[in-house]
Amino acid sequence: LGYKAQGVFIVHYVLPPDDVYLTLVDPDSCDVDGSRLTTVHAQLYFQVRCTQTFEISVVGATGDSCPRPDPSQMLCGPVTVDYRPTQIGTQEVTFELPGECVITDRAFLSVSFAELEPGCSTIGDRPALMTNGQCQSCASYNFYPGGQSDLCEIPGFPGRPIMFVESEAVVPVLRSSWGNVKTRYR
């Protein structure tokens, strides 16, 4: 769920701390009643081998025709993870979501660039976003200390960040007692 593709642009637009990118996650796109979110993926370009602290969560969505992230509706997380790249260049970073993270309606995957280790704070050292080159309004947002933006409304921003989450369909189970089941099938 979310947007999975090969990145085609490297975007030096990450400004920690508290720089958050949010991507729409819609269980209806998979034609299921609910989804258990398991593993988060983000494709990034690392210019140096520098530790980045991420805060990962899933937040609710508001609005019908144009969903917007609502960070006050924390659905899963937050989970704080330190990641140090194994090499310089493009990497797909993965994070496990612990516990039960189940969504039944549209939500947003939230990937916050929380903190960089000292010495990695210049634009030439920070990790960069990989984007797909195709914009879709109401699907990807950037929240930052000075405000928030739909990425498609930023002039010249090249598409959606490559961020997605693996999921499993949730199968509803009706609660019944064993005695009730035996009575029905005698």
Phi, psi and chi 1 to 4 in degrees:
 res  aa     phi    psi   chi1   chi2   chi3   chi4
   1 LEU       -  147.1  -60.1  174.3      -      -
   2 GLY   103.9 -146.1      -      -      -      -
   3 TYR  -126.0  113.8 -166.3   78.2      -      -
   4 LYS  -112.7  125.1  178.7 -179.7  179.5  180.0
   5 ALA  -167.5  169.2      -      -      -      -
   6 GLN   -78.5  130.6  -72.2  -62.6  -38.3      -
   7 GLY   -67.6  142.5      -      -      -      -
   8 VAL  -121.5  -12.3  -66.1      -      -      -
   9 PHE  -130.2  142.8  -71.3   95.7      -      -
  10 ILE  -102.9  122.2  -62.7  171.5      -      -
  11 VAL  -117.9  115.3 -178.8      -      -      -
  12 HIS   -86.0   70.3  -62.5  -79.1      -      -
  13 TYR  -125.9   12.7 -155.6   70.0      -      -
  14 VAL   -91.6  122.1  174.3      -      -      -
  15 LEU  -129.8   74.7  -56.5  169.0      -      -
  16 PRO   -62.7  157.5  -16.4   27.6      -      -
  17 PRO   -87.3  166.1   32.3  -34.2      -      -
  18 ASP    62.0   36.4  -55.5  -38.9      -      -
  19 ASP  -101.7  116.5 -167.2   13.4      -      -
  20 VAL  -119.7  131.9 -176.9      -      -      -
  21 TYR  -113.2  133.5  -72.8   85.8      -      -
  22 LEU  -124.6  133.8  -59.1  109.7      -      -
  23 THR  -125.3  133.2  -62.5      -      -      -
  24 LEU   -62.7  135.0 -178.4   64.2      -      -
  25 VAL  -124.2  120.7  176.8      -      -      -
  26 ASP  -128.6  106.2 -171.2   -5.4      -      -
  27 PRO   -63.3  -23.5   16.6  -23.5      -      -
  28 ASP   -64.9  -24.7  -71.9  -16.2      -      -
  29 SER   -67.2  -17.5   67.7      -      -      -
  30 CYS  -103.5    3.1  -63.0      -      -      -
  31 ASP    57.4   46.9 -160.3   26.7      -      -
  32 VAL  -129.1  160.3  -64.3      -      -      -
  33 ASP   -77.0  -26.5  -68.9  -26.4      -      -
  34 GLY  -163.4  158.9      -      -      -      -
  35 SER  -132.8  135.7  -66.0      -      -      -
  36 ARG   -94.6  114.2  178.6  177.7  -62.5  109.3
  37 LEU   -82.9  133.6  -52.6 -178.8      -      -
  38 THR  -119.6  -51.0   58.6      -      -      -
  39 THR  -133.2  128.6  -53.0      -      -      -
  40 VAL   -94.5  139.2  171.9      -      -      -
  41 HIS  -125.2  138.8  -61.8 -100.7      -      -
  42 ALA  -140.8  130.3      -      -      -      -
  43 GLN   -96.5  121.2 -163.6  173.1   86.5      -
  44 LEU  -131.0  158.4  -57.0  170.2      -      -
  45 TYR  -111.6  119.5 -177.7   82.2      -      -
  46 PHE  -100.9  125.8  -71.3   92.2      -      -
  47 GLN   -89.5  -24.8  -59.1  175.4   92.4      -
  48 VAL  -143.3  163.0  -64.2      -      -      -
  49 ARG   -85.7   87.4  -68.2 -174.1   60.8 -138.2
  50 CYS  -130.2  135.1 -170.8      -      -      -
  51 THR   -71.9  130.9  -59.0      -      -      -
  52 GLN  -116.1  132.5  166.2   71.0   56.0      -
  53 THR   -95.2  124.3  -59.9      -      -      -
  54 PHE  -110.2  148.3  -66.3   94.5      -      -
  55 GLU  -120.4  118.9 -170.4  172.0  -86.3      -
  56 ILE  -109.9  134.7  -50.0  -60.8      -      -
  57 SER  -154.7  172.7   58.7      -      -      -
  58 VAL  -125.3  126.2  177.4      -      -      -
  59 VAL  -119.4  160.1  -60.0      -      -      -
  60 GLY   -69.3  171.1      -      -      -      -
  61 ALA  -121.9  144.0      -      -      -      -
  62 THR  -119.8  157.5   60.9      -      -      -
  63 GLY    91.8  142.0      -      -      -      -
  64 ASP   -91.1  -60.6  -67.3  -32.9      -      -
  65 SER   -78.7  -29.1   60.7      -      -      -
  66 CYS  -133.0   91.7 -179.9      -      -      -
  67 PRO   -64.2  142.6   19.5  -25.9      -      -
  68 ARG  -127.2  146.1  -65.8 -168.3   58.7   81.5
  69 PRO   -65.5  143.1  -14.3   24.9      -      -
  70 ASP  -125.6   90.9 -178.2   -2.6      -      -
  71 PRO   -61.1  -16.3  -21.3   31.7      -      -
  72 SER   -73.2  -15.7   70.2      -      -      -
  73 GLN  -100.1   79.3  -65.4 -178.8   43.4      -
  74 MET   -77.4  113.0 -174.8   66.6   64.0      -
  75 LEU   -93.9  -36.5  -56.3  176.5      -      -
  76 CYS  -148.0  141.7  -53.6      -      -      -
  77 GLY    86.2 -160.6      -      -      -      -
  78 PRO   -79.7  153.6   28.2  -31.6      -      -
  79 VAL  -119.5  127.2  176.5      -      -      -
  80 THR  -100.5  129.9  -58.1      -      -      -
  81 VAL  -135.9  133.2  179.9      -      -      -
  82 ASP   -95.8  133.0  -72.2  -27.4      -      -
  83 TYR  -129.9  129.8  178.9   80.5      -      -
  84 ARG  -118.4  119.9 -176.2  170.8 -175.3   83.8
  85 PRO   -64.0  149.0   21.8  -28.8      -      -
  86 THR   -84.2  -17.9   56.0      -      -      -
  87 GLN  -155.4  167.7   62.0 -171.2   22.8      -
  88 ILE   -85.1  141.5  -66.1  172.7      -      -
  89 GLY   122.1 -164.6      -      -      -      -
  90 THR   -75.5  132.0  -57.6      -      -      -
  91 GLN  -140.5  145.2  -69.4 -171.0   31.1      -
  92 GLU   -95.7  111.8 -172.1  167.0  -64.2      -
  93 VAL   -89.3  134.0  179.3      -      -      -
  94 THR  -122.9  145.7   59.9      -      -      -
  95 PHE  -135.8  134.9  -50.1  103.5      -      -
  96 GLU   -84.8  137.2  -62.0  -60.5  -42.8      -
  97 LEU   -91.8  117.2  -73.9  170.7      -      -
  98 PRO   -76.3  155.1   28.3  -33.1      -      -
  99 GLY    70.9 -157.8      -      -      -      -
 100 GLU   -96.0  109.6  -71.2  -68.7  -52.6      -
 101 CYS  -117.1   91.9 -177.4      -      -      -
 102 VAL  -113.4  131.6  176.1      -      -      -
 103 ILE  -121.7  146.0   60.3  169.8      -      -
 104 THR  -119.3   -5.9   56.7      -      -      -
 105 ASP  -140.3  174.4 -158.2   -2.2      -      -
 106 ARG   -55.9  143.6  -66.3 -177.0  -62.2 -171.7
 107 ALA  -150.9  179.8      -      -      -      -
 108 PHE  -127.2  129.8  -78.9   85.9      -      -
 109 LEU   -73.9  127.8  167.9   62.4      -      -
 110 SER  -115.3  120.0  173.2      -      -      -
 111 VAL  -118.6  110.1  177.1      -      -      -
 112 SER  -101.7  129.9  172.6      -      -      -
 113 PHE   -88.1   92.7  -67.9   81.9      -      -
 114 ALA   -82.2  -43.1      -      -      -      -
 115 GLU  -160.6  143.1 -174.8  179.5  -23.0      -
 116 LEU  -112.0  150.9  -73.9  168.9      -      -
 117 GLU   -68.7  152.2   71.1 -177.9   37.5      -
 118 PRO   -56.4  143.9  -23.6   32.4      -      -
 119 GLY    93.3   -3.6      -      -      -      -
 120 CYS  -123.1   29.0  -63.0      -      -      -
 121 SER   -97.0  -10.4   58.4      -      -      -
 122 THR   -79.0  158.4   67.8      -      -      -
 123 ILE   -59.9  -27.9 -162.1  158.9      -      -
 124 GLY   -78.1   -8.8      -      -      -      -
 125 ASP  -112.4  -23.7  -64.9  -26.4      -      -
 126 ARG   -69.6  152.6  -69.8 -170.3  -63.8 -111.8
 127 PRO   -65.8  156.6   18.2  -24.5      -      -
 128 ALA  -121.3  153.5      -      -      -      -
 129 LEU   -78.0  148.3  -66.0  173.2      -      -
 130 MET  -105.4  130.4  -61.5  -62.2  -66.3      -
 131 THR  -122.7  163.3   65.4      -      -      -
 132 ASN   -91.1   -9.1   66.7   -7.3      -      -
 133 GLY    83.1    0.1      -      -      -      -
 134 GLN  -124.6  127.6  -59.6  170.6   -6.9      -
 135 CYS   -97.7  143.9 -148.9      -      -      -
 136 GLN  -138.9  110.6  178.5 -176.2  -11.3      -
 137 SER   -57.8  149.5  -66.5      -      -      -
 138 CYS    68.9   20.0  -52.5      -      -      -
 139 ALA  -123.8  -23.3      -      -      -      -
 140 SER  -140.7  132.7  -64.9      -      -      -
 141 TYR  -131.9  159.3  -68.0   85.5      -      -
 142 ASN  -126.1  121.3  178.7 -147.3      -      -
 143 PHE  -107.8  133.1  -76.0   23.8      -      -
 144 TYR  -145.3  165.4   46.8   93.7      -      -
 145 PRO   -54.0  -28.0  -29.7   37.1      -      -
 146 GLY   -92.2   -3.9      -      -      -      -
 147 GLY   157.5 -153.6      -      -      -      -
 148 GLN  -152.5  149.5   49.9 -171.6  -86.7      -
 149 SER  -144.1  141.7  -59.2      -      -      -
 150 ASP   -73.0  124.8 -179.0  -33.1      -      -
 151 LEU   -59.9  -27.5  -68.3  177.2      -      -
 152 CYS   -71.6  -16.7  -72.7      -      -      -
 153 GLU   -89.6   -4.8  -66.1  173.7    2.1      -
 154 ILE   -87.0  114.6  -61.0  172.0      -      -
 155 PRO   -54.9  127.7  -23.2   32.9      -      -
 156 GLY    81.7   -1.8      -      -      -      -
 157 PHE   -71.4  125.1 -164.3   87.8      -      -
 158 PRO   -88.1   69.8   32.3  -34.7      -      -
 159 GLY    94.0 -163.8      -      -      -      -
 160 ARG   -95.9  141.7  -64.8  177.0   65.6 -173.4
 161 PRO   -61.9  145.3  -21.2   31.8      -      -
 162 ILE   -83.2   94.5  -50.6  -57.4      -      -
 163 MET  -142.2  134.5  -64.5  179.3 -179.4      -
 164 PHE  -155.7  171.6   63.6   98.6      -      -
 165 VAL  -134.9  136.1   62.8      -      -      -
 166 GLU   -76.1  148.6  -69.1  178.9   37.4      -
 167 SER  -145.5  162.5   66.3      -      -      -
 168 GLU  -124.6  142.6  -58.2  168.6  -18.5      -
 169 ALA   -66.3  141.3      -      -      -      -
 170 VAL   -98.6  124.5  174.4      -      -      -
 171 VAL   -99.8  117.2  178.8      -      -      -
 172 PRO   -67.0  140.1   17.3  -21.5      -      -
 173 VAL  -120.6  126.0  176.6      -      -      -
 174 LEU   -81.2  134.9  -60.3  174.6      -      -
 175 ARG   -81.2  127.7  -66.4 -163.5  179.7  -97.2
 176 SER  -146.9  153.7  -84.9      -      -      -
 177 SER   -86.1  158.4   70.2      -      -      -
 178 TRP   -63.1  -36.6  178.3 -118.3      -      -
 179 GLY   -61.8  -39.8      -      -      -      -
 180 ASN   -64.3  -41.3 -172.2   -1.6      -      -
 181 VAL   -65.2  -44.2  171.7      -      -      -
 182 LYS   -62.5  -39.2  -71.8 -167.7  -56.7 -170.8
 183 THR   -64.6  -39.9  -58.2      -      -      -
 184 ARG   -68.0  -31.3  -74.1 -176.6  172.9 -157.5
 185 TYR  -112.3   28.9  -65.1   99.6      -      -
 186 ARG   -85.5      -  -79.1 -170.5  172.5  175.3
